[in-house]
Amino acid sequence: MIHHISIAANDPLHVAQVLAEMFAGQAIPFPEHPGSYIALPLDLHGTMIEVHPRGTELMPGSGMEACQARQNSNPSPYTATHAAISVSTSEDHIRAIAEREGWHIAQFSRQDFFDVIEVWVENQLLLEFLPPALAAKYLDFMQSTQLKQILAAV
């Protein structure tokens, strides 16, 4: 289970606030990283999304030091990082917020196995949201005989 992820945004505070609104949670400053924020769904899994300024790079510390952060002055606006996140809110709620923000949003089927709602945060970062009905279908597939057959064929 993934409990938290880090993402980059042009406006970390605003993105953290919007994400928190999408999953009916709260956004707070990230005390260890000035200019970064945390979006908390306040769920039973301890889920959180760290939102850092675009260009923040995490790298290993030396020796026994924890990871270190540095700023890249010429980052790409895109990344391979994305996440699928179950939320307790409805598709209509997510859609209304994304449309208000001007963020691209659409629902897609992943090879007829399950559906996700793609939300492109600041039109640069992909987050897939799964309201309760979509999350149930996702979990059913991930625990299905069909998935076991696919894995056995690999």
HUVENGI-V890936 format. One line per field, one symbol per residue. ss: DSSP state (a for helix, b for strand, c for the rest). phi: phi as a letter, one per 20 degrees, with the letter a starting at -180 (. if undefined). burial: 1 if it has 16 or more other ideal C-beta (glycine too) atoms within 10 Angstrom, else 0. Layout:
# HUVENGI-V890936
ss: ???
phi: ???
burial: ???
This chain:
# HUVENGI-V890936
ss: cccbbbbbbccaaaaaaaaaaacccbbbbcccccccbbbbcccccccbbbbbbccbbbbccccccccbbbbcccccccccccbbbbccccaaaaaaaaaaacccbbbbbbcccbbbbbbbbcccbbbbbbcaaaaaaaaaaaccaaaaaaaaac
phi: .eebcdcdbfcgffffffffffdlcbdcfeffcgndccddfldfemfbceddfgofcebffemeffgddcdefcfffcbffbbdcfceeegffffffffgfmefbaeceelmeadcdfdefllccecddcfgfffffffgffdefgffffffee
burial: 0000011110010011111111101010010010011111100000111111110100000000000000000000000000011110101011101100101010000000011111111101111111100110110010000000000000
